[in-house]
Amino acid sequence: MPIYEYRCHNCGEKFETFQFTYGDSSAICVKCGSGNIERLMSGFASGSNSASPSAASCGGGGGRFS
């Protein structure tokens, strides 16, 4: 289910809501209850994690075991 971001023209509140379809216009402001809202352009998140540790930090000593 997509999450859409909105801004209310009455009170200026920015909020997010789940909606089943793109054309679903049932969203209302969570603060004042107004239907006078505007859908905002939002970025999207990817599933990659660029902060994962590299293989070089996992030891790699090369020493001898006794």
Chimera marker file (.cmm) of the C-alpha trace (Angstrom):
<marker_set name="trace">
<marker id="1" x="0.000" y="0.000" z="0.000" r="1" g="1" b="0" radius="0.5"/>
<marker id="2" x="1.577" y="3.337" z="-1.015" r="1" g="1" b="0" radius="0.5"/>
<marker id="3" x="2.143" y="6.161" z="1.431" r="1" g="1" b="0" radius="0.5"/>
<marker id="4" x="1.317" y="9.638" z="0.136" r="1" g="1" b="0" radius="0.5"/>
<marker id="5" x="2.383" y="12.970" z="1.623" r="1" g="1" b="0" radius="0.5"/>
<marker id="6" x="-0.039" y="15.913" z="1.776" r="1" g="1" b="0" radius="0.5"/>
<marker id="7" x="-0.196" y="19.538" z="2.912" r="1" g="1" b="0" radius="0.5"/>
<marker id="8" x="-3.389" y="21.154" z="4.173" r="1" g="1" b="0" radius="0.5"/>
<marker id="9" x="-4.269" y="24.508" z="2.595" r="1" g="1" b="0" radius="0.5"/>
<marker id="10" x="-6.305" y="25.523" z="5.659" r="1" g="1" b="0" radius="0.5"/>
<marker id="11" x="-3.828" y="24.970" z="8.504" r="1" g="1" b="0" radius="0.5"/>
<marker id="12" x="-0.543" y="24.176" z="6.712" r="1" g="1" b="0" radius="0.5"/>
<marker id="13" x="-0.123" y="20.757" z="8.373" r="1" g="1" b="0" radius="0.5"/>
<marker id="14" x="2.038" y="18.246" z="6.453" r="1" g="1" b="0" radius="0.5"/>
<marker id="15" x="1.091" y="14.606" z="6.921" r="1" g="1" b="0" radius="0.5"/>
<marker id="16" x="1.394" y="11.148" z="5.380" r="1" g="1" b="0" radius="0.5"/>
<marker id="17" x="-1.373" y="8.629" z="4.770" r="1" g="1" b="0" radius="0.5"/>
<marker id="18" x="-1.820" y="5.147" z="3.297" r="1" g="1" b="0" radius="0.5"/>
<marker id="19" x="-4.049" y="4.937" z="0.230" r="1" g="1" b="0" radius="0.5"/>
<marker id="20" x="-5.202" y="1.911" z="-1.728" r="1" g="1" b="0" radius="0.5"/>
<marker id="21" x="-5.152" y="3.561" z="-5.171" r="1" g="1" b="0" radius="0.5"/>
<marker id="22" x="-3.716" y="6.708" z="-6.741" r="1" g="1" b="0" radius="0.5"/>
<marker id="23" x="-7.182" y="8.137" z="-7.409" r="1" g="1" b="0" radius="0.5"/>
<marker id="24" x="-8.369" y="7.631" z="-3.825" r="1" g="1" b="0" radius="0.5"/>
<marker id="25" x="-9.447" y="11.103" z="-2.699" r="1" g="1" b="0" radius="0.5"/>
<marker id="26" x="-10.664" y="10.189" z="0.788" r="1" g="1" b="0" radius="0.5"/>
<marker id="27" x="-7.687" y="11.789" z="2.581" r="1" g="1" b="0" radius="0.5"/>
<marker id="28" x="-8.396" y="14.611" z="5.011" r="1" g="1" b="0" radius="0.5"/>
<marker id="29" x="-6.114" y="16.708" z="7.181" r="1" g="1" b="0" radius="0.5"/>
<marker id="30" x="-5.158" y="14.903" z="10.390" r="1" g="1" b="0" radius="0.5"/>
<marker id="31" x="-4.996" y="18.193" z="12.316" r="1" g="1" b="0" radius="0.5"/>
<marker id="32" x="-8.087" y="20.185" z="11.271" r="1" g="1" b="0" radius="0.5"/>
<marker id="33" x="-10.165" y="17.650" z="9.278" r="1" g="1" b="0" radius="0.5"/>
<marker id="34" x="-10.230" y="19.738" z="6.100" r="1" g="1" b="0" radius="0.5"/>
<marker id="35" x="-10.451" y="18.133" z="2.684" r="1" g="1" b="0" radius="0.5"/>
<marker id="36" x="-8.661" y="21.136" z="1.146" r="1" g="1" b="0" radius="0.5"/>
<marker id="37" x="-5.338" y="19.326" z="0.797" r="1" g="1" b="0" radius="0.5"/>
<marker id="38" x="-2.585" y="19.056" z="-1.799" r="1" g="1" b="0" radius="0.5"/>
<marker id="39" x="-0.559" y="15.926" z="-2.592" r="1" g="1" b="0" radius="0.5"/>
<marker id="40" x="3.158" y="16.677" z="-2.359" r="1" g="1" b="0" radius="0.5"/>
<marker id="41" x="5.971" y="15.264" z="-4.466" r="1" g="1" b="0" radius="0.5"/>
<marker id="42" x="7.926" y="12.830" z="-2.320" r="1" g="1" b="0" radius="0.5"/>
<marker id="43" x="11.159" y="10.959" z="-2.795" r="1" g="1" b="0" radius="0.5"/>
<marker id="44" x="11.204" y="7.202" z="-2.421" r="1" g="1" b="0" radius="0.5"/>
<marker id="45" x="13.359" y="4.922" z="-0.337" r="1" g="1" b="0" radius="0.5"/>
<marker id="46" x="15.407" y="2.117" z="-1.798" r="1" g="1" b="0" radius="0.5"/>
<marker id="47" x="16.182" y="-1.196" z="-0.145" r="1" g="1" b="0" radius="0.5"/>
<marker id="48" x="19.957" y="-0.881" z="-0.364" r="1" g="1" b="0" radius="0.5"/>
<marker id="49" x="22.066" y="-0.111" z="2.668" r="1" g="1" b="0" radius="0.5"/>
<marker id="50" x="25.215" y="1.786" z="1.749" r="1" g="1" b="0" radius="0.5"/>
<marker id="51" x="26.329" y="1.943" z="5.391" r="1" g="1" b="0" radius="0.5"/>
<marker id="52" x="27.040" y="-1.788" z="5.647" r="1" g="1" b="0" radius="0.5"/>
<marker id="53" x="30.554" y="-2.686" z="6.780" r="1" g="1" b="0" radius="0.5"/>
<marker id="54" x="33.042" y="-3.751" z="4.143" r="1" g="1" b="0" radius="0.5"/>
<marker id="55" x="34.694" y="-7.172" z="4.011" r="1" g="1" b="0" radius="0.5"/>
<marker id="56" x="38.042" y="-5.566" z="4.856" r="1" g="1" b="0" radius="0.5"/>
<marker id="57" x="36.865" y="-4.814" z="8.399" r="1" g="1" b="0" radius="0.5"/>
<marker id="58" x="36.180" y="-8.524" z="9.138" r="1" g="1" b="0" radius="0.5"/>
<marker id="59" x="39.678" y="-9.441" z="10.209" r="1" g="1" b="0" radius="0.5"/>
<marker id="60" x="41.747" y="-10.474" z="7.215" r="1" g="1" b="0" radius="0.5"/>
<marker id="61" x="44.842" y="-10.766" z="9.429" r="1" g="1" b="0" radius="0.5"/>
<marker id="62" x="46.786" y="-13.458" z="7.556" r="1" g="1" b="0" radius="0.5"/>
<marker id="63" x="48.675" y="-14.505" z="10.717" r="1" g="1" b="0" radius="0.5"/>
<marker id="64" x="49.587" y="-18.090" z="11.680" r="1" g="1" b="0" radius="0.5"/>
<marker id="65" x="47.632" y="-20.141" z="14.151" r="1" g="1" b="0" radius="0.5"/>
<marker id="66" x="49.579" y="-22.177" z="16.693" r="1" g="1" b="0" radius="0.5"/>
<link id1="1" id2="2" r="1" g="1" b="0" radius="0.2"/>
<link id1="2" id2="3" r="1" g="1" b="0" radius="0.2"/>
<link id1="3" id2="4" r="1" g="1" b="0" radius="0.2"/>
<link id1="4" id2="5" r="1" g="1" b="0" radius="0.2"/>
<link id1="5" id2="6" r="1" g="1" b="0" radius="0.2"/>
<link id1="6" id2="7" r="1" g="1" b="0" radius="0.2"/>
<link id1="7" id2="8" r="1" g="1" b="0" radius="0.2"/>
<link id1="8" id2="9" r="1" g="1" b="0" radius="0.2"/>
<link id1="9" id2="10" r="1" g="1" b="0" radius="0.2"/>
<link id1="10" id2="11" r="1" g="1" b="0" radius="0.2"/>
<link id1="11" id2="12" r="1" g="1" b="0" radius="0.2"/>
<link id1="12" id2="13" r="1" g="1" b="0" radius="0.2"/>
<link id1="13" id2="14" r="1" g="1" b="0" radius="0.2"/>
<link id1="14" id2="15" r="1" g="1" b="0" radius="0.2"/>
<link id1="15" id2="16" r="1" g="1" b="0" radius="0.2"/>
<link id1="16" id2="17" r="1" g="1" b="0" radius="0.2"/>
<link id1="17" id2="18" r="1" g="1" b="0" radius="0.2"/>
<link id1="18" id2="19" r="1" g="1" b="0" radius="0.2"/>
<link id1="19" id2="20" r="1" g="1" b="0" radius="0.2"/>
<link id1="20" id2="21" r="1" g="1" b="0" radius="0.2"/>
<link id1="21" id2="22" r="1" g="1" b="0" radius="0.2"/>
<link id1="22" id2="23" r="1" g="1" b="0" radius="0.2"/>
<link id1="23" id2="24" r="1" g="1" b="0" radius="0.2"/>
<link id1="24" id2="25" r="1" g="1" b="0" radius="0.2"/>
<link id1="25" id2="26" r="1" g="1" b="0" radius="0.2"/>
<link id1="26" id2="27" r="1" g="1" b="0" radius="0.2"/>
<link id1="27" id2="28" r="1" g="1" b="0" radius="0.2"/>
<link id1="28" id2="29" r="1" g="1" b="0" radius="0.2"/>
<link id1="29" id2="30" r="1" g="1" b="0" radius="0.2"/>
<link id1="30" id2="31" r="1" g="1" b="0" radius="0.2"/>
<link id1="31" id2="32" r="1" g="1" b="0" radius="0.2"/>
<link id1="32" id2="33" r="1" g="1" b="0" radius="0.2"/>
<link id1="33" id2="34" r="1" g="1" b="0" radius="0.2"/>
<link id1="34" id2="35" r="1" g="1" b="0" radius="0.2"/>
<link id1="35" id2="36" r="1" g="1" b="0" radius="0.2"/>
<link id1="36" id2="37" r="1" g="1" b="0" radius="0.2"/>
<link id1="37" id2="38" r="1" g="1" b="0" radius="0.2"/>
<link id1="38" id2="39" r="1" g="1" b="0" radius="0.2"/>
<link id1="39" id2="40" r="1" g="1" b="0" radius="0.2"/>
<link id1="40" id2="41" r="1" g="1" b="0" radius="0.2"/>
<link id1="41" id2="42" r="1" g="1" b="0" radius="0.2"/>
<link id1="42" id2="43" r="1" g="1" b="0" radius="0.2"/>
<link id1="43" id2="44" r="1" g="1" b="0" radius="0.2"/>
<link id1="44" id2="45" r="1" g="1" b="0" radius="0.2"/>
<link id1="45" id2="46" r="1" g="1" b="0" radius="0.2"/>
<link id1="46" id2="47" r="1" g="1" b="0" radius="0.2"/>
<link id1="47" id2="48" r="1" g="1" b="0" radius="0.2"/>
<link id1="48" id2="49" r="1" g="1" b="0" radius="0.2"/>
<link id1="49" id2="50" r="1" g="1" b="0" radius="0.2"/>
<link id1="50" id2="51" r="1" g="1" b="0" radius="0.2"/>
<link id1="51" id2="52" r="1" g="1" b="0" radius="0.2"/>
<link id1="52" id2="53" r="1" g="1" b="0" radius="0.2"/>
<link id1="53" id2="54" r="1" g="1" b="0" radius="0.2"/>
<link id1="54" id2="55" r="1" g="1" b="0" radius="0.2"/>
<link id1="55" id2="56" r="1" g="1" b="0" radius="0.2"/>
<link id1="56" id2="57" r="1" g="1" b="0" radius="0.2"/>
<link id1="57" id2="58" r="1" g="1" b="0" radius="0.2"/>
<link id1="58" id2="59" r="1" g="1" b="0" radius="0.2"/>
<link id1="59" id2="60" r="1" g="1" b="0" radius="0.2"/>
<link id1="60" id2="61" r="1" g="1" b="0" radius="0.2"/>
<link id1="61" id2="62" r="1" g="1" b="0" radius="0.2"/>
<link id1="62" id2="63" r="1" g="1" b="0" radius="0.2"/>
<link id1="63" id2="64" r="1" g="1" b="0" radius="0.2"/>
<link id1="64" id2="65" r="1" g="1" b="0" radius="0.2"/>
<link id1="65" id2="66" r="1" g="1" b="0" radius="0.2"/>
</marker_set>
